[in-house]
Amino acid sequence: MTIEDREAPARCRNCGAWLPQTALECPGCGSPREMQMSGIAGRPIPPRWLVIGGGLAVVIGAIVWVLAQTPAPGPVAEESPTATPSAQVTPSETPSPVVTPTASPSPDRTPFLPPIPEPTPEPTPLPSRPPLILTTGFADLGSHGEVAAATLRVRNWPGLDSTILTELEAGTEMLIRDGPVAADGFDWYSVVFPALPYTDYGELAQGWVAVGPTGGKPSLVHIDSLRCPTVTISATLLGATGGMARRMCLPGSHEFTAVVETCYEGPITPYDYEPQWLWFSCLSLFDLGSNVQLDIRLPPSVAPPDGLARGSVVHVVGHFDDPAAQSCTVVTEPDTGAPAPSEVDQAVFRLECASHFVLEQIEIVDQIDLPPLF
């Protein structure tokens, strides 16, 4: 304890007596100054500080009493500050009006729910396998088939003794062009399918396949439902369509305009065909800009118009599956040595007769120049 401390006015903590400035112990109880005295450094406490301290105590007591009487606000996102006589709200004390991500949801308010999205319509199912890709000259009409067996032999003619052209693996897709023809206990269909390399003439590979037992459920090839055209009838469309689609998808008469083409020469075979007019004709129709041709047949009741020639633009009316096709037959010419046509050969010939476009009317409407055949 310094001299200045000893000279400072002090009061005894035991008895409350004031000590003289130079006293080292209480004159009343004898307590040592260092252990028992509480001093005030400098000078005695001014009276005005006692007044200010008392006033602050009164104000603080009033604030505590007001807060005790005011009910506590609920945990809402936005609060209004409570005005008090001496409280001053600072910017850091102002609650934010935006609910932060960590704030607890208020129990007194319905929680925000996002709008329910509109249901998305289910997409149209895609085909179970990619569509058959066909080159110019074949329309994707008729029926699609898929090989169901481990391997499937493609032959040049209906029947188990005919020449094997190739073998197809399970899952290979094909286009059913014509059929059926019964042979050796199976139903045979003429098909075309993508194959590499192409034939010597740059065409798609085609042949005959055995689909299943005659009159029974197909077991070697799964065949889809018939696919029929939904576009405008034209020479190109009819020329690229197989015999099955022609007979089953295109009943009745069809009318359109096309250009006449002729052939160089007719086929030479050791067979005779009846009726001759339904078996062969050197006339065909095509659309400008297309290399697909539609063979046509003129029955005895329809005479060719005068001036009909290559390059004639004609308006025609005609049909498939002519009634005369049911009596189509093929026989061997005498002294040719060719084998007699079998019943399978006759059945195939009848399908060909039914697939020909037989004219009902033909009228020339124009004439154009075509490049020479050779």
CORKA-V185965 format. One record per residue. N is the residue number from 0. RES is the residue in one letter. SS is DSSP state (h for helix, s for strand, l for the rest). PSI is psi in whole degrees, -180 to 180 (999 if undefined). Layout:
n->N res->RES ss->SS psi->PSI
n->N res->RES ss->SS psi->PSI
//
This chain:
n->0 res->M ss->l psi->130
n->1 res->T ss->l psi->171
n->2 res->I ss->h psi->-37
n->3 res->E ss->h psi->-36
n->4 res->D ss->h psi->-38
n->5 res->R ss->h psi->-34
n->6 res->E ss->h psi->-12
n->7 res->A ss->l psi->142
n->8 res->P ss->l psi->137
n->9 res->A ss->s psi->159
n->10 res->R ss->s psi->142
n->11 res->C ss->s psi->134
n->12 res->R ss->l psi->-21
n->13 res->N ss->l psi->-51
n->14 res->C ss->l psi->-11
n->15 res->G ss->l psi->8
n->16 res->A ss->l psi->145
n->17 res->W ss->s psi->138
n->18 res->L ss->s psi->143
n->19 res->P ss->l psi->158
n->20 res->Q ss->l psi->-29
n->21 res->T ss->l psi->3
n->22 res->A ss->l psi->139
n->23 res->L ss->l psi->-8
n->24 res->E ss->s psi->162
n->25 res->C ss->l psi->128
n->26 res->P ss->l psi->-18
n->27 res->G ss->l psi->-49
n->28 res->C ss->l psi->-6
n->29 res->G ss->l psi->11
n->30 res->S ss->l psi->140
n->31 res->P ss->s psi->146
n->32 res->R ss->h psi->-42
n->33 res->E ss->h psi->-35
n->34 res->M ss->h psi->-27
n->35 res->Q ss->h psi->-11
n->36 res->M ss->s psi->144
n->37 res->S ss->s psi->115
n->38 res->G ss->s psi->165
n->39 res->I ss->l psi->115
n->40 res->A ss->l psi->147
n->41 res->G ss->l psi->-92
n->42 res->R ss->l psi->169
n->43 res->P ss->l psi->153
n->44 res->I ss->l psi->125
n->45 res->P ss->l psi->150
n->46 res->P ss->h psi->-34
n->47 res->R ss->h psi->-31
n->48 res->W ss->h psi->-33
n->49 res->L ss->h psi->-36
n->50 res->V ss->h psi->-45
n->51 res->I ss->h psi->-43
n->52 res->G ss->h psi->-40
n->53 res->G ss->h psi->-38
n->54 res->G ss->h psi->-41
n->55 res->L ss->h psi->-38
n->56 res->A ss->h psi->-38
n->57 res->V ss->h psi->-43
n->58 res->V ss->h psi->-45
n->59 res->I ss->h psi->-40
n->60 res->G ss->h psi->-40
n->61 res->A ss->h psi->-43
n->62 res->I ss->h psi->-44
n->63 res->V ss->h psi->-40
n->64 res->W ss->h psi->-41
n->65 res->V ss->h psi->-43
n->66 res->L ss->h psi->-36
n->67 res->A ss->h psi->-29
n->68 res->Q ss->h psi->-20
n->69 res->T ss->l psi->127
n->70 res->P ss->l psi->144
n->71 res->A ss->l psi->131
n->72 res->P ss->l psi->152
n->73 res->G ss->l psi->162
n->74 res->P ss->l psi->80
n->75 res->V ss->l psi->166
n->76 res->A ss->l psi->-25
n->77 res->E ss->l psi->132
n->78 res->E ss->l psi->150
n->79 res->S ss->l psi->129
n->80 res->P ss->l psi->142
n->81 res->T ss->l psi->123
n->82 res->A ss->l psi->130
n->83 res->T ss->l psi->158
n->84 res->P ss->l psi->-34
n->85 res->S ss->l psi->-6
n->86 res->A ss->l psi->139
n->87 res->Q ss->l psi->121
n->88 res->V ss->l psi->124
n->89 res->T ss->l psi->161
n->90 res->P ss->h psi->-32
n->91 res->S ss->h psi->-17
n->92 res->E ss->h psi->-10
n->93 res->T ss->l psi->122
n->94 res->P ss->l psi->143
n->95 res->S ss->l psi->136
n->96 res->P ss->l psi->-10
n->97 res->V ss->l psi->131
n->98 res->V ss->l psi->123
n->99 res->T ss->l psi->160
n->100 res->P ss->l psi->-24
n->101 res->T ss->l psi->-4
n->102 res->A ss->l psi->143
n->103 res->S ss->l psi->140
n->104 res->P ss->l psi->146
n->105 res->S ss->l psi->132
n->106 res->P ss->l psi->-15
n->107 res->D ss->l psi->2
n->108 res->R ss->l psi->144
n->109 res->T ss->l psi->126
n->110 res->P ss->l psi->149
n->111 res->F ss->l psi->132
n->112 res->L ss->l psi->131
n->113 res->P ss->l psi->153
n->114 res->P ss->l psi->145
n->115 res->I ss->l psi->122
n->116 res->P ss->l psi->151
n->117 res->E ss->l psi->141
n->118 res->P ss->l psi->135
n->119 res->T ss->l psi->128
n->120 res->P ss->l psi->145
n->121 res->E ss->l psi->134
n->122 res->P ss->l psi->153
n->123 res->T ss->l psi->127
n->124 res->P ss->l psi->138
n->125 res->L ss->l psi->159
n->126 res->P ss->l psi->152
n->127 res->S ss->l psi->-19
n->128 res->R ss->l psi->158
n->129 res->P ss->l psi->151
n->130 res->P ss->l psi->155
n->131 res->L ss->l psi->129
n->132 res->I ss->l psi->119
n->133 res->L ss->l psi->146
n->134 res->T ss->l psi->176
n->135 res->T ss->l psi->134
n->136 res->G ss->l psi->-11
n->137 res->F ss->l psi->126
n->138 res->A ss->l psi->141
n->139 res->D ss->l psi->62
n->140 res->L ss->l psi->149
n->141 res->G ss->s psi->-117
n->142 res->S ss->s psi->143
n->143 res->H ss->s psi->144
n->144 res->G ss->s psi->155
n->145 res->E ss->s psi->131
n->146 res->V ss->s psi->124
n->147 res->A ss->l psi->-24
n->148 res->A ss->l psi->170
n->149 res->A ss->l psi->-43
n->150 res->T ss->s psi->152
n->151 res->L ss->s psi->126
n->152 res->R ss->s psi->136
n->153 res->V ss->s psi->126
n->154 res->R ss->s psi->164
n->155 res->N ss->l psi->-7
n->156 res->W ss->l psi->152
n->157 res->P ss->l psi->134
n->158 res->G ss->l psi->146
n->159 res->L ss->l psi->-15
n->160 res->D ss->l psi->6
n->161 res->S ss->l psi->169
n->162 res->T ss->l psi->134
n->163 res->I ss->s psi->122
n->164 res->L ss->s psi->-44
n->165 res->T ss->s psi->176
n->166 res->E ss->s psi->140
n->167 res->L ss->s psi->142
n->168 res->E ss->s psi->164
n->169 res->A ss->l psi->137
n->170 res->G ss->l psi->-11
n->171 res->T ss->l psi->133
n->172 res->E ss->s psi->149
n->173 res->M ss->s psi->164
n->174 res->L ss->s psi->123
n->175 res->I ss->s psi->116
n->176 res->R ss->s psi->-39
n->177 res->D ss->s psi->166
n->178 res->G ss->s psi->-175
n->179 res->P ss->s psi->161
n->180 res->V ss->s psi->127
n->181 res->A ss->s psi->130
n->182 res->A ss->s psi->130
n->183 res->D ss->l psi->37
n->184 res->G ss->l psi->6
n->185 res->F ss->s psi->158
n->186 res->D ss->s psi->125
n->187 res->W ss->s psi->139
n->188 res->Y ss->s psi->143
n->189 res->S ss->s psi->127
n->190 res->V ss->s psi->159
n->191 res->V ss->s psi->143
n->192 res->F ss->s psi->152
n->193 res->P ss->l psi->135
n->194 res->A ss->l psi->143
n->195 res->L ss->l psi->131
n->196 res->P ss->l psi->167
n->197 res->Y ss->l psi->177
n->198 res->T ss->l psi->174
n->199 res->D ss->l psi->-23
n->200 res->Y ss->l psi->13
n->201 res->G ss->l psi->21
n->202 res->E ss->l psi->167
n->203 res->L ss->l psi->148
n->204 res->A ss->s psi->142
n->205 res->Q ss->s psi->163
n->206 res->G ss->s psi->-160
n->207 res->W ss->s psi->138
n->208 res->V ss->s psi->147
n->209 res->A ss->s psi->121
n->210 res->V ss->s psi->-43
n->211 res->G ss->s psi->180
n->212 res->P ss->s psi->144
n->213 res->T ss->l psi->123
n->214 res->G ss->l psi->1
n->215 res->G ss->l psi->-174
n->216 res->K ss->l psi->131
n->217 res->P ss->s psi->137
n->218 res->S ss->l psi->-22
n->219 res->L ss->l psi->-24
n->220 res->V ss->s psi->130
n->221 res->H ss->s psi->126
n->222 res->I ss->s psi->129
n->223 res->D ss->l psi->173
n->224 res->S ss->l psi->161
n->225 res->L ss->l psi->136
n->226 res->R ss->s psi->121
n->227 res->C ss->l psi->152
n->228 res->P ss->l psi->147
n->229 res->T ss->l psi->21
n->230 res->V ss->l psi->176
n->231 res->T ss->l psi->135
n->232 res->I ss->l psi->134
n->233 res->S ss->l psi->170
n->234 res->A ss->h psi->-37
n->235 res->T ss->h psi->-46
n->236 res->L ss->h psi->-48
n->237 res->L ss->h psi->-36
n->238 res->G ss->h psi->-29
n->239 res->A ss->l psi->2
n->240 res->T ss->l psi->139
n->241 res->G ss->l psi->167
n->242 res->G ss->h psi->-38
n->243 res->M ss->h psi->-47
n->244 res->A ss->h psi->-35
n->245 res->R ss->h psi->-44
n->246 res->R ss->h psi->-40
n->247 res->M ss->h psi->-29
n->248 res->C ss->h psi->-20
n->249 res->L ss->l psi->59
n->250 res->P ss->l psi->163
n->251 res->G ss->l psi->-169
n->252 res->S ss->s psi->152
n->253 res->H ss->s psi->142
n->254 res->E ss->s psi->132
n->255 res->F ss->s psi->175
n->256 res->T ss->s psi->138
n->257 res->A ss->s psi->-180
n->258 res->V ss->s psi->142
n->259 res->V ss->s psi->136
n->260 res->E ss->s psi->151
n->261 res->T ss->s psi->162
n->262 res->C ss->l psi->168
n->263 res->Y ss->l psi->-45
n->264 res->E ss->l psi->159
n->265 res->G ss->l psi->166
n->266 res->P ss->l psi->154
n->267 res->I ss->l psi->117
n->268 res->T ss->l psi->162
n->269 res->P ss->l psi->21
n->270 res->Y ss->s psi->156
n->271 res->D ss->s psi->141
n->272 res->Y ss->s psi->141
n->273 res->E ss->s psi->133
n->274 res->P ss->l psi->144
n->275 res->Q ss->h psi->-40
n->276 res->W ss->h psi->-28
n->277 res->L ss->h psi->-19
n->278 res->W ss->h psi->-44
n->279 res->F ss->l psi->145
n->280 res->S ss->l psi->145
n->281 res->C ss->l psi->6
n->282 res->L ss->s psi->144
n->283 res->S ss->s psi->167
n->284 res->L ss->s psi->148
n->285 res->F ss->s psi->161
n->286 res->D ss->l psi->141
n->287 res->L ss->l psi->135
n->288 res->G ss->l psi->-1
n->289 res->S ss->l psi->145
n->290 res->N ss->l psi->11
n->291 res->V ss->l psi->130
n->292 res->Q ss->l psi->149
n->293 res->L ss->s psi->114
n->294 res->D ss->s psi->139
n->295 res->I ss->s psi->156
n->296 res->R ss->s psi->136
n->297 res->L ss->s psi->112
n->298 res->P ss->l psi->165
n->299 res->P ss->l psi->-25
n->300 res->S ss->l psi->-10
n->301 res->V ss->l psi->111
n->302 res->A ss->l psi->141
n->303 res->P ss->l psi->139
n->304 res->P ss->l psi->154
n->305 res->D ss->l psi->136
n->306 res->G ss->l psi->3
n->307 res->L ss->l psi->123
n->308 res->A ss->l psi->178
n->309 res->R ss->l psi->128
n->310 res->G ss->l psi->-4
n->311 res->S ss->s psi->132
n->312 res->V ss->s psi->119
n->313 res->V ss->s psi->150
n->314 res->H ss->s psi->123
n->315 res->V ss->s psi->157
n->316 res->V ss->s psi->132
n->317 res->G ss->s psi->-178
n->318 res->H ss->s psi->164
n->319 res->F ss->l psi->173
n->320 res->D ss->l psi->55
n->321 res->D ss->l psi->144
n->322 res->P ss->h psi->-27
n->323 res->A ss->h psi->-17
n->324 res->A ss->h psi->-25
n->325 res->Q ss->h psi->-21
n->326 res->S ss->h psi->14
n->327 res->C ss->l psi->133
n->328 res->T ss->s psi->159
n->329 res->V ss->s psi->134
n->330 res->V ss->s psi->159
n->331 res->T ss->s psi->137
n->332 res->E ss->l psi->146
n->333 res->P ss->l psi->147
n->334 res->D ss->l psi->27
n->335 res->T ss->l psi->-23
n->336 res->G ss->l psi->4
n->337 res->A ss->l psi->146
n->338 res->P ss->l psi->150
n->339 res->A ss->l psi->138
n->340 res->P ss->l psi->135
n->341 res->S ss->l psi->175
n->342 res->E ss->h psi->-32
n->343 res->V ss->h psi->-43
n->344 res->D ss->h psi->-42
n->345 res->Q ss->h psi->-40
n->346 res->A ss->h psi->-42
n->347 res->V ss->h psi->-41
n->348 res->F ss->h psi->-39
n->349 res->R ss->h psi->-37
n->350 res->L ss->h psi->-41
n->351 res->E ss->h psi->-43
n->352 res->C ss->h psi->-41
n->353 res->A ss->h psi->-22
n->354 res->S ss->h psi->-5
n->355 res->H ss->l psi->147
n->356 res->F ss->s psi->111
n->357 res->V ss->s psi->126
n->358 res->L ss->s psi->143
n->359 res->E ss->s psi->-35
n->360 res->Q ss->s psi->149
n->361 res->I ss->s psi->133
n->362 res->E ss->s psi->130
n->363 res->I ss->s psi->129
n->364 res->V ss->s psi->-14
n->365 res->D ss->s psi->172
n->366 res->Q ss->s psi->132
n->367 res->I ss->l psi->159
n->368 res->D ss->l psi->132
n->369 res->L ss->l psi->150
n->370 res->P ss->l psi->154
n->371 res->P ss->l psi->154
n->372 res->L ss->l psi->-40
n->373 res->F ss->l psi->999
//
